[in-house]
Amino acid sequence: MTAAVATWTAICRYDELPVDRPVPALVAGRPVAVVRLADGTVHALDAVDPACGATVLPRGIVGDRAGVPVLISPMFKHPYALHTGACLTDDRWSVTVHPTRTVGGVVEVGR
């Protein structure tokens, strides 16, 4: 069962969100990285890389590790799975994944 979303924050129009390039946003005062993949899905992760404590994930590289879409941190090159937030190379690290939806052409992130 999925927990209920308390609030939704409008980020931008879906067609303005670049493909395979993360963008920064604030959701309830918390920095997130929002990613639109080539398959059309939108994902949101906490923007702070837990390995270094810096808000750098919106500057990361979108990629793929064995079929798993990832956001690779520019600091230590840790790949974070977009669906789960788990670091695929070091199980000490993970980031929170936030729900996303598109309403009336606008991307929203839940918290």
N, CA and C atoms as an extended XYZ file, in Angstrom:
333
Properties=species:S:1:pos:R:3:atomname:S:1:resname:S:1:resid:I:1 pbc="F F F"
N         0.832       -1.173        0.000 N   MET     1
C         0.000        0.000        0.000 CA  MET     1
C         0.882        1.242        0.000 C   MET     1
N         0.572        2.202       -0.839 N   THR     2
C         1.347        3.426       -0.955 CA  THR     2
C         0.818        4.460        0.028 C   THR     2
N         1.742        5.157        0.688 N   ALA     3
C         1.339        6.204        1.624 CA  ALA     3
C         0.698        7.356        0.859 C   ALA     3
N        -0.263        8.006        1.488 N   ALA     4
C        -0.946        9.140        0.858 CA  ALA     4
C         0.007       10.321        0.741 C   ALA     4
N        -0.146       11.065       -0.337 N   VAL     5
C         0.663       12.258       -0.561 CA  VAL     5
C        -0.047       13.429        0.106 C   VAL     5
N         0.676       14.147        0.969 N   ALA     6
C         0.087       15.273        1.692 CA  ALA     6
C        -0.079       16.496        0.798 C   ALA     6
N         0.938       16.778        0.004 N   THR     7
C         0.888       17.951       -0.873 CA  THR     7
C         1.552       17.642       -2.207 C   THR     7
N         1.082       18.323       -3.227 N   TRP     8
C         1.688       18.239       -4.555 CA  TRP     8
C         2.226       19.623       -4.902 C   TRP     8
N         3.420       19.674       -5.464 N   THR     9
C         4.041       20.929       -5.866 CA  THR     9
C         4.205       20.938       -7.379 C   THR     9
N         3.671       21.970       -8.027 N   ALA    10
C         3.852       22.120       -9.471 CA  ALA    10
C         5.302       22.510       -9.746 C   ALA    10
N         5.921       21.821      -10.702 N   ILE    11
C         7.328       22.059      -11.021 CA  ILE    11
C         7.473       22.867      -12.313 C   ILE    11
N         6.918       22.350      -13.393 N   CYS    12
C         6.982       23.018      -14.689 CA  CYS    12
C         6.048       22.291      -15.647 C   CYS    12
N         5.887       22.834      -16.827 N   ARG    13
C         5.103       22.140      -17.853 CA  ARG    13
C         5.902       20.918      -18.316 C   ARG    13
N         5.187       19.828      -18.566 N   TYR    14
C         5.824       18.580      -18.995 CA  TYR    14
C         6.682       18.805      -20.232 C   TYR    14
N         6.165       19.547      -21.207 N   ASP    15
C         6.910       19.736      -22.455 CA  ASP    15
C         8.114       20.660      -22.297 C   ASP    15
N         8.264       21.312      -21.155 N   GLU    16
C         9.444       22.140      -20.882 CA  GLU    16
C        10.540       21.378      -20.144 C   GLU    16
N        10.197       20.199      -19.644 N   LEU    17
C        11.163       19.391      -18.902 CA  LEU    17
C        12.077       18.678      -19.894 C   LEU    17
N        13.386       18.957      -19.854 N   PRO    18
C        14.287       18.329      -20.823 CA  PRO    18
C        14.370       16.815      -20.626 C   PRO    18
N        14.576       16.112      -21.705 N   VAL    19
C        14.702       14.655      -21.666 CA  VAL    19
C        16.119       14.285      -21.236 C   VAL    19
N        16.216       13.371      -20.267 N   ASP    20
C        17.489       12.829      -19.780 CA  ASP    20
C        18.435       13.886      -19.204 C   ASP    20
N        17.864       14.989      -18.699 N   ARG    21
C        18.671       16.014      -18.023 CA  ARG    21
C        17.935       16.423      -16.753 C   ARG    21
N        18.496       16.132      -15.593 N   PRO    22
C        17.814       16.479      -14.353 CA  PRO    22
C        17.705       17.989      -14.167 C   PRO    22
N        16.643       18.413      -13.504 N   VAL    23
C        16.471       19.825      -13.172 CA  VAL    23
C        16.217       19.937      -11.665 C   VAL    23
N        16.672       21.028      -11.055 N   PRO    24
C        16.427       21.220       -9.629 CA  PRO    24
C        15.054       21.809       -9.378 C   PRO    24
N        14.504       21.480       -8.222 N   ALA    25
C        13.223       22.048       -7.802 CA  ALA    25
C        13.156       21.997       -6.282 C   ALA    25
N        12.258       22.801       -5.725 N   LEU    26
C        11.992       22.753       -4.290 CA  LEU    26
C        10.597       22.195       -4.082 C   LEU    26
N        10.494       21.184       -3.230 N   VAL    27
C         9.217       20.573       -2.903 CA  VAL    27
C         9.067       20.643       -1.389 C   VAL    27
N         8.128       21.447       -0.943 N   ALA    28
C         7.914       21.662        0.490 CA  ALA    28
C         9.218       22.061        1.181 C   ALA    28
N         9.990       22.920        0.515 N   GLY    29
C        11.239       23.405        1.075 CA  GLY    29
C        12.413       22.456        0.969 C   GLY    29
N        12.211       21.329        0.301 N   ARG    30
C        13.251       20.303        0.190 CA  ARG    30
C        13.755       20.251       -1.255 C   ARG    30
N        15.085       20.290       -1.467 N   PRO    31
C        15.600       20.241       -2.836 CA  PRO    31
C        15.460       18.845       -3.444 C   PRO    31
N        14.958       18.803       -4.674 N   VAL    32
C        14.811       17.550       -5.399 CA  VAL    32
C        15.393       17.691       -6.797 C   VAL    32
N        15.685       16.550       -7.396 N   ALA    33
C        16.099       16.486       -8.796 CA  ALA    33
C        14.968       15.807       -9.556 C   ALA    33
N        14.476       16.462      -10.591 N   VAL    34
C        13.373       15.937      -11.388 CA  VAL    34
C        13.934       15.520      -12.746 C   VAL    34
N        13.578       14.305      -13.166 N   VAL    35
C        14.124       13.742      -14.400 CA  VAL    35
C        12.988       13.226      -15.278 C   VAL    35
N        13.007       13.625      -16.544 N   ARG    36
C        12.098       13.062      -17.553 CA  ARG    36
C        12.937       12.153      -18.449 C   ARG    36
N        12.552       10.893      -18.509 N   LEU    37
C        13.281        9.931      -19.337 CA  LEU    37
C        12.754        9.930      -20.767 C   LEU    37
N        13.522        9.348      -21.663 N   ALA    38
C        13.132        9.267      -23.073 CA  ALA    38
C        11.840        8.477      -23.256 C   ALA    38
N        11.522        7.567      -22.317 N   ASP    39
C        10.278        6.800      -22.427 CA  ASP    39
C         9.057        7.597      -21.968 C   ASP    39
N         9.286        8.851      -21.536 N   GLY    40
C         8.197        9.732      -21.139 CA  GLY    40
C         7.892        9.757      -19.654 C   GLY    40
N         8.474        8.845      -18.883 N   THR    41
C         8.220        8.831      -17.445 CA  THR    41
C         8.986        9.954      -16.750 C   THR    41
N         8.432       10.405      -15.628 N   VAL    42
C         9.058       11.466      -14.839 CA  VAL    42
C         9.348       10.919      -13.452 C   VAL    42
N        10.542       11.222      -12.941 N   HIS    43
C        10.984       10.742      -11.634 CA  HIS    43
C        11.504       11.917      -10.824 C   HIS    43
N        11.425       11.793       -9.502 N   ALA    44
C        11.965       12.819       -8.613 CA  ALA    44
C        12.676       12.155       -7.438 C   ALA    44
N        13.875       12.618       -7.176 N   LEU    45
C        14.699       12.116       -6.072 CA  LEU    45
C        15.162       13.289       -5.229 C   LEU    45
N        15.473       13.025       -3.954 N   ASP    46
C        16.127       14.064       -3.173 CA  ASP    46
C        17.385       14.502       -3.909 C   ASP    46
N        17.698       15.790       -3.830 N   ALA    47
C        18.821       16.349       -4.575 CA  ALA    47
C        20.153       16.234       -3.841 C   ALA    47
N        20.111       15.937       -2.553 N   VAL    48
C        21.340       15.860       -1.764 CA  VAL    48
C        21.962       14.473       -1.906 C   VAL    48
N        23.216       14.442       -2.333 N   ASP    49
C        23.956       13.189       -2.425 CA  ASP    49
C        24.361       12.799       -1.007 C   ASP    49
N        23.856       11.684       -0.479 N   PRO    50
C        24.162       11.318        0.899 CA  PRO    50
C        25.631       10.976        1.129 C   PRO    50
N        26.359       10.668        0.090 N   ALA    51
C        27.768       10.318        0.236 CA  ALA    51
C        28.636       11.534        0.552 C   ALA    51
N        28.158       12.727        0.161 N   CYS    52
C        28.967       13.929        0.406 CA  CYS    52
C        28.192       15.044        1.096 C   CYS    52
N        26.859       14.942        1.146 N   GLY    53
C        26.051       15.946        1.802 CA  GLY    53
C        25.797       17.199        0.984 C   GLY    53
N        26.191       17.206       -0.274 N   ALA    54
C        26.007       18.375       -1.136 CA  ALA    54
C        24.788       18.189       -2.043 C   ALA    54
N        24.160       19.299       -2.374 N   THR    55
C        22.979       19.289       -3.248 CA  THR    55
C        23.456       19.285       -4.700 C   THR    55
N        23.865       18.130       -5.183 N   VAL    56
C        24.483       18.037       -6.508 CA  VAL    56
C        23.749       17.126       -7.498 C   VAL    56
N        22.763       16.356       -7.045 N   LEU    57
C        22.132       15.407       -7.969 CA  LEU    57
C        21.459       16.074       -9.170 C   LEU    57
N        20.932       17.315       -9.069 N   PRO    58
C        20.401       17.940      -10.281 CA  PRO    58
C        21.471       18.222      -11.338 C   PRO    58
N        22.734       18.100      -10.964 N   ARG    59
C        23.838       18.277      -11.920 CA  ARG    59
C        24.390       16.936      -12.397 C   ARG    59
N        23.720       15.861      -12.011 N   GLY    60
C        24.193       14.529      -12.352 CA  GLY    60
C        23.885       14.133      -13.777 C   GLY    60
N        24.261       12.915      -14.101 N   ILE    61
C        24.087       12.364      -15.440 CA  ILE    61
C        23.041       11.263      -15.383 C   ILE    61
N        22.086       11.316      -16.287 N   VAL    62
C        21.068       10.270      -16.383 CA  VAL    62
C        21.650        9.145      -17.231 C   VAL    62
N        21.498        7.928      -16.753 N   GLY    63
C        22.046        6.795      -17.484 CA  GLY    63
C        21.281        5.522      -17.208 C   GLY    63
N        21.951        4.411      -17.441 N   ASP    64
C        21.339        3.095      -17.332 CA  ASP    64
C        22.397        2.130      -16.822 C   ASP    64
N        22.044        1.347      -15.823 N   ARG    65
C        22.929        0.306      -15.309 CA  ARG    65
C        22.191       -1.010      -15.403 C   ARG    65
N        22.572       -1.840      -16.345 N   ALA    66
C        21.962       -3.165      -16.541 CA  ALA    66
C        20.443       -3.070      -16.645 C   ALA    66
N        19.962       -2.086      -17.397 N   GLY    67
C        18.540       -1.930      -17.619 CA  GLY    67
C        17.817       -1.107      -16.571 C   GLY    67
N        18.530       -0.645      -15.549 N   VAL    68
C        17.933        0.163      -14.484 CA  VAL    68
C        18.270        1.637      -14.747 C   VAL    68
N        17.252        2.504      -14.918 N   PRO    69
C        17.542        3.925      -15.113 CA  PRO    69
C        18.094        4.538      -13.828 C   PRO    69
N        19.170        5.311      -13.968 N   VAL    70
C        19.860        5.868      -12.812 CA  VAL    70
C        20.173        7.343      -13.006 C   VAL    70
N        20.414        7.997      -11.884 N   LEU    71
C        20.960        9.346      -11.859 CA  LEU    71
C        22.312        9.222      -11.177 C   LEU    71
N        23.368        9.575      -11.909 N   ILE    72
C        24.733        9.402      -11.414 CA  ILE    72
C        25.219       10.714      -10.812 C   ILE    72
N        25.636       10.650       -9.561 N   SER    73
C        26.111       11.838       -8.868 CA  SER    73
C        27.411       12.344       -9.497 C   SER    73
N        27.539       13.667       -9.647 N   PRO    74
C        28.784       14.206      -10.193 CA  PRO    74
C        29.940       14.175       -9.197 C   PRO    74
N        29.662       13.931       -7.911 N   MET    75
C        30.728       13.947       -6.910 CA  MET    75
C        31.521       12.641       -6.890 C   MET    75
N        30.873       11.555       -6.525 N   PHE    76
C        31.578       10.278       -6.385 CA  PHE    76
C        31.129        9.249       -7.409 C   PHE    76
N        30.322        9.702       -8.370 N   LYS    77
C        29.849        8.847       -9.470 CA  LYS    77
C        28.970        7.692       -9.004 C   LYS    77
N        28.320        7.844       -7.852 N   HIS    78
C        27.389        6.820       -7.401 CA  HIS    78
C        26.121        6.872       -8.253 C   HIS    78
N        25.676        5.723       -8.773 N   PRO    79
C        24.430        5.675       -9.538 CA  PRO    79
C        23.240        5.373       -8.617 C   PRO    79
N        22.268        6.293       -8.583 N   TYR    80
C        21.072        6.113       -7.779 CA  TYR    80
C        19.917        5.705       -8.692 C   TYR    80
N        19.289        4.564       -8.381 N   ALA    81
C        18.179        4.059       -9.190 CA  ALA    81
C        17.009        5.031       -9.108 C   ALA    81
N        16.478        5.423      -10.257 N   LEU    82
C        15.387        6.384      -10.283 CA  LEU    82
C        14.102        5.830       -9.670 C   LEU    82
N        13.880        4.539       -9.736 N   HIS    83
C        12.643        3.939       -9.204 CA  HIS    83
C        12.679        3.707       -7.695 C   HIS    83
N        13.872        3.447       -7.152 N   THR    84
C        13.967        3.082       -5.733 CA  THR    84
C        14.812        4.034       -4.897 C   THR    84
N        15.710        4.787       -5.521 N   GLY    85
C        16.625        5.665       -4.797 CA  GLY    85
C        17.856        4.954       -4.268 C   GLY    85
N        17.939        3.636       -4.451 N   ALA    86
C        19.078        2.870       -3.948 CA  ALA    86
C        20.332        3.164       -4.767 C   ALA    86
N        21.459        3.247       -4.076 N   CYS    87
C        22.739        3.369       -4.768 CA  CYS    87
C        23.124        1.965       -5.243 C   CYS    87
N        23.431        1.835       -6.516 N   LEU    88
C        23.699        0.509       -7.079 CA  LEU    88
C        25.131        0.026       -6.859 C   LEU    88
N        26.005        0.900       -6.351 N   THR    89
C        27.396        0.496       -6.142 CA  THR    89
C        27.821        0.497       -4.679 C   THR    89
N        26.986        1.040       -3.804 N   ASP    90
C        27.345        1.112       -2.389 CA  ASP    90
C        26.057        1.114       -1.569 C   ASP    90
N        25.756        0.000       -0.933 N   ASP    91
C        24.471       -0.115       -0.239 CA  ASP    91
C        24.367        0.725        1.035 C   ASP    91
N        25.403        1.483        1.367 N   ARG    92
C        25.309        2.418        2.501 CA  ARG    92
C        24.481        3.646        2.143 C   ARG    92
N        24.314        3.923        0.848 N   TRP    93
C        23.694        5.164        0.406 CA  TRP    93
C        22.374        4.918       -0.314 C   TRP    93
N        21.451        5.821       -0.110 N   SER    94
C        20.197        5.842       -0.870 CA  SER    94
C        19.598        7.236       -0.725 C   SER    94
N        18.701        7.576       -1.640 N   VAL    95
C        17.995        8.855       -1.589 CA  VAL    95
C        16.494        8.568       -1.642 C   VAL    95
N        15.738        9.504       -1.120 N   THR    96
C        14.284        9.358       -1.125 CA  THR    96
C        13.732        9.613       -2.516 C   THR    96
N        12.810        8.758       -2.941 N   VAL    97
C        12.104        8.923       -4.214 CA  VAL    97
C        10.755        9.554       -3.911 C   VAL    97
N        10.380       10.545       -4.703 N   HIS    98
C         9.106       11.234       -4.520 CA  HIS    98
C         8.161       10.877       -5.662 C   HIS    98
N         6.871       10.748       -5.372 N   PRO    99
C         5.909       10.458       -6.441 CA  PRO    99
C         5.769       11.645       -7.377 C   PRO    99
N         5.491       11.350       -8.633 N   THR   100
C         5.265       12.399       -9.626 CA  THR   100
C         3.964       12.123      -10.355 C   THR   100
N         3.407       13.182      -10.917 N   ARG   101
C         2.227       13.042      -11.760 CA  ARG   101
C         2.197       14.247      -12.706 C   ARG   101
N         1.435       14.106      -13.778 N   THR   102
C         1.251       15.207      -14.709 CA  THR   102
C        -0.240       15.508      -14.756 C   THR   102
N        -0.589       16.746      -14.432 N   VAL   103
C        -1.985       17.182      -14.395 CA  VAL   103
C        -2.117       18.404      -15.289 C   VAL   103
N        -2.941       18.288      -16.320 N   GLY   104
C        -3.145       19.413      -17.236 CA  GLY   104
C        -1.852       19.862      -17.904 C   GLY   104
N        -0.956       18.912      -18.153 N   GLY   105
C         0.303       19.242      -18.811 CA  GLY   105
C         1.383       19.772      -17.870 C   GLY   105
N         1.097       19.811      -16.569 N   VAL   106
C         2.065       20.322      -15.587 CA  VAL   106
C         2.576       19.161      -14.724 C   VAL   106
N         3.904       19.065      -14.589 N   VAL   107
C         4.524       18.043      -13.753 CA  VAL   107
C         4.422       18.481      -12.295 C   VAL   107
N         3.961       17.566      -11.452 N   GLU   108
C         3.871       17.815      -10.027 CA  GLU   108
C         4.644       16.739       -9.270 C   GLU   108
N         5.250       17.140       -8.158 N   VAL   109
C         5.982       16.213       -7.289 CA  VAL   109
C         5.298       16.221       -5.933 C   VAL   109
N         5.089       15.014       -5.392 N   GLY   110
C         4.411       14.879       -4.115 CA  GLY   110
C         5.360       14.759       -2.948 C   GLY   110
N         4.809       15.105       -1.805 N   ARG   111
C         5.573       14.969       -0.551 CA  ARG   111
C         4.615       14.668        0.552 C   ARG   111
